[in-house]
Amino acid sequence: MSEVSASAELRERVDTVFGRIADATRAVGREPDEITTIVVTKFHPVSLVRELHALGVRDVGENRHQEAQAKARDTADLDGLRWHFVGQLQSKKARQARAYVHAVHSLDRASVVDALSAETGDALRGFVQVNLTDDPARGGVAPDDLEVLVERVLATPGLRLRGVMAVAPLDEEPRRAFARLRDLSERVRRLDPAADRISAGMSHDFADAIAEGATHLRIGTAITGNRPDAG
């Protein structure tokens, strides 16, 4: 497949998905400019990030530090590109991540929050990830412990709490799961009214997330196509 045809296919996917997002947003009485769409590029080459940028995409995401760090370095020349970390972040890698990310969507435990502390420099945007399942092995803080972690974020220098993040459980209707996340967001806003963002919704369920107030979507395969072999 030539580079030209690949770019044409990518343009079509970008236009299609962003059009569907706009339709879903207007269908619930919201405006498309309320939504930040993060294109998740994990396992894809850095050349895809450059193509996305050429098509107007400015928010991209990764879930592994090593890959994210390398891609951020190799795209440092792209104006306005913002990197979002959307996977579980190891505490020992957190300070390195601060150097290149615009926002971390997976603040899920005190050790990560503490590791992201910084007395100088710009504040790092952060979302507290909530576990919407009964499985403690899944990423995210338990709802019962949400306020404790939020308070820790609010007390940590160098962090700016933006809101909450979650992934809908596989065994639950997404709209119901996102409604629960919306309720959890309201609990966070009682502690910090400015932390009103909701990071939720992926390729298969973003319309349900939008209907329940999502402000940040994490879209992968619907835009990037099938992932290459991760190796």
C-alpha positions as CSV (number, residue, x, y, z in Angstrom):
1,M,0.0,0.0,0.0
2,S,1.4,3.3,-1.0
3,E,1.8,6.2,1.4
4,V,-0.7,8.3,-0.6
5,S,-3.4,5.7,-0.4
6,A,-2.8,5.1,3.3
7,S,-3.1,8.9,4.0
8,A,-6.3,8.9,2.0
9,E,-7.7,6.1,4.1
10,L,-6.6,7.8,7.3
11,R,-8.3,11.0,6.2
12,E,-11.5,9.2,5.5
13,R,-11.5,7.5,9.0
14,V,-10.7,10.8,10.7
15,D,-13.5,12.6,8.9
16,T,-15.9,9.8,9.5
17,V,-15.2,9.5,13.2
18,F,-15.1,13.2,13.9
19,G,-18.4,13.5,12.0
20,R,-20.0,10.8,14.2
21,I,-18.7,12.5,17.3
22,A,-20.3,15.8,16.2
23,D,-23.6,14.0,15.5
24,A,-23.6,12.2,18.8
25,T,-22.8,15.5,20.6
26,R,-25.6,17.5,19.0
27,A,-28.0,14.6,19.5
28,V,-27.8,15.2,23.3
29,G,-27.9,19.0,23.1
30,R,-24.2,19.6,23.3
31,E,-21.7,21.2,21.0
32,P,-18.8,19.4,19.3
33,D,-16.3,21.9,20.6
34,E,-17.0,20.6,24.1
35,I,-15.2,17.4,23.2
36,T,-11.5,16.7,23.1
37,T,-10.8,13.7,21.0
38,I,-7.5,11.9,21.8
39,V,-6.3,9.5,19.1
40,V,-4.6,6.6,20.7
41,T,-1.6,5.5,18.6
42,K,-0.2,2.6,20.6
43,F,1.9,0.2,18.5
44,H,1.6,2.4,15.4
45,P,4.7,4.0,13.9
46,V,5.5,7.6,14.5
47,S,4.8,8.3,10.9
48,L,1.1,7.8,11.7
49,V,1.3,10.6,14.3
50,R,2.8,12.9,11.7
51,E,-0.1,12.0,9.3
52,L,-2.6,12.7,12.0
53,H,-1.1,16.0,12.7
54,A,-1.2,17.0,9.1
55,L,-4.9,16.2,9.2
56,G,-5.5,18.6,12.1
57,V,-5.3,16.1,15.0
58,R,-3.6,17.8,18.0
59,D,-4.3,15.3,20.8
60,V,-2.7,11.9,20.8
61,G,-2.4,9.2,23.4
62,E,-0.2,6.3,24.5
63,N,-0.5,3.8,27.3
64,R,3.2,2.6,27.6
65,H,5.9,5.0,28.8
66,Q,8.7,3.7,26.7
67,E,6.7,4.0,23.5
68,A,5.2,7.4,24.4
69,Q,8.6,8.9,25.4
70,A,10.1,7.9,22.1
71,K,7.3,9.2,20.0
72,A,7.1,12.4,21.9
73,R,10.8,12.9,21.3
74,D,10.5,12.1,17.6
75,T,7.6,14.5,17.1
76,A,8.9,17.5,19.1
77,D,8.9,19.6,15.9
78,L,5.1,19.3,15.4
79,D,3.4,22.5,16.5
80,G,0.6,22.2,19.0
81,L,0.8,18.4,19.4
82,R,-0.3,17.3,22.9
83,W,0.5,13.9,24.4
84,H,-1.9,12.2,26.8
85,F,-0.9,9.2,28.9
86,V,-3.9,6.9,29.1
87,G,-2.4,3.7,30.6
88,Q,-1.2,2.6,34.0
89,L,1.9,4.7,34.9
90,Q,4.6,3.2,37.0
91,S,5.7,5.4,39.9
92,K,9.4,5.0,38.9
93,K,8.6,6.3,35.4
94,A,6.3,9.2,36.5
95,R,8.9,11.9,36.6
96,Q,10.2,11.0,33.2
97,A,6.6,11.2,31.9
98,R,6.2,14.7,33.2
99,A,8.7,15.9,30.7
100,Y,6.6,15.1,27.7
101,V,2.9,14.6,28.6
102,H,0.1,17.2,28.5
103,A,-2.1,15.2,30.8
104,V,-2.1,11.9,32.7
105,H,-5.5,10.2,32.6
106,S,-4.6,7.4,35.0
107,L,-3.9,8.7,38.4
108,D,-5.0,5.6,40.3
109,R,-2.9,5.4,43.5
110,A,-1.0,7.6,45.9
111,S,2.5,6.5,44.8
112,V,1.9,7.8,41.3
113,V,0.5,11.0,42.5
114,D,3.4,11.6,44.9
115,A,5.9,10.7,42.1
116,L,4.4,13.4,39.8
117,S,4.9,16.1,42.4
118,A,6.9,19.2,41.3
119,E,7.6,22.4,43.0
120,T,8.5,24.3,39.8
121,G,7.4,24.4,36.2
122,D,4.0,24.2,34.7
123,A,1.3,22.2,36.4
124,L,0.6,18.8,34.9
125,R,-3.1,18.0,34.1
126,G,-4.4,14.9,35.7
127,F,-7.5,12.7,35.8
128,V,-8.2,10.3,38.6
129,Q,-9.0,6.9,37.1
130,V,-11.9,5.1,38.8
131,N,-12.4,1.3,38.7
132,L,-16.0,0.7,37.7
133,T,-15.7,-3.1,38.2
134,D,-15.5,-5.3,41.3
135,D,-12.1,-6.6,40.2
136,P,-9.4,-4.9,42.2
137,A,-6.8,-6.0,39.6
138,R,-8.3,-3.6,37.1
139,G,-6.8,-0.1,36.9
140,G,-8.3,2.6,38.9
141,V,-9.2,3.6,42.4
142,A,-12.3,2.0,44.1
143,P,-15.2,4.4,44.2
144,D,-15.2,4.2,48.0
145,D,-11.6,5.6,48.1
146,L,-12.2,8.3,45.4
147,E,-12.3,11.3,47.7
148,V,-9.1,10.3,49.6
149,L,-7.1,10.1,46.3
150,V,-8.7,13.3,45.0
151,E,-7.7,15.2,48.2
152,R,-4.1,13.9,47.7
153,V,-4.0,15.2,44.1
154,L,-5.3,18.5,45.2
155,A,-2.6,18.8,47.9
156,T,0.2,17.8,45.5
157,P,2.2,20.7,44.0
158,G,2.6,20.6,40.3
159,L,-0.6,18.7,39.6
160,R,-3.9,20.3,38.4
161,L,-6.9,18.0,38.7
162,R,-9.1,18.0,35.6
163,G,-11.6,15.3,36.5
164,V,-12.2,11.6,36.4
165,M,-11.5,8.8,33.9
166,A,-12.8,5.3,33.5
167,V,-13.2,2.4,31.1
168,A,-16.7,0.8,30.8
169,P,-16.7,-2.8,32.1
170,L,-17.1,-5.4,29.4
171,D,-20.1,-7.1,31.1
172,E,-22.1,-3.9,31.6
173,E,-24.1,-1.7,29.3
174,P,-21.8,1.2,28.6
175,R,-24.4,3.9,29.1
176,R,-25.2,2.6,32.6
177,A,-21.4,2.5,33.5
178,F,-20.9,6.1,32.2
179,A,-23.9,7.3,34.2
180,R,-22.2,6.0,37.4
181,L,-19.0,7.7,36.3
182,R,-21.0,11.0,35.9
183,D,-22.2,10.6,39.5
184,L,-18.6,10.1,40.7
185,S,-17.6,13.2,38.8
186,E,-20.2,15.1,40.8
187,R,-18.6,13.9,44.0
188,V,-15.2,15.2,42.8
189,R,-16.7,18.5,41.9
190,R,-17.8,19.0,45.5
191,L,-14.1,19.0,46.4
192,D,-13.0,21.0,43.4
193,P,-15.6,22.6,41.2
194,A,-13.1,23.2,38.5
195,A,-12.4,19.4,38.1
196,D,-15.4,19.0,35.9
197,R,-13.9,17.0,33.0
198,I,-14.8,13.3,32.2
199,S,-12.4,11.1,30.2
200,A,-14.5,8.2,28.9
201,G,-15.5,6.6,25.7
202,M,-13.6,4.6,23.1
203,S,-14.1,3.5,19.6
204,H,-17.1,1.3,20.3
205,D,-18.9,3.3,23.0
206,F,-18.1,7.0,22.6
207,A,-21.7,8.0,21.9
208,D,-22.8,6.6,25.2
209,A,-20.0,8.4,27.0
210,I,-20.9,11.7,25.3
211,A,-24.5,11.3,26.4
212,E,-23.3,11.0,30.0
213,G,-21.2,14.1,29.9
214,A,-17.8,12.9,28.6
215,T,-15.5,15.7,27.6
216,H,-12.5,13.7,26.5
217,L,-12.7,10.6,24.3
218,R,-9.9,8.1,23.7
219,I,-10.3,6.7,20.2
220,G,-8.0,4.1,18.8
221,T,-8.8,1.6,16.0
222,A,-11.8,3.5,14.6
223,I,-9.3,6.1,13.4
224,T,-5.9,4.4,13.3
225,G,-7.1,1.0,11.9
226,N,-6.0,-2.3,13.2
227,R,-2.9,-2.2,15.4
228,P,0.3,-3.7,14.0
229,D,1.8,-6.7,15.9
230,A,2.9,-5.4,19.3
231,G,5.9,-7.7,19.1
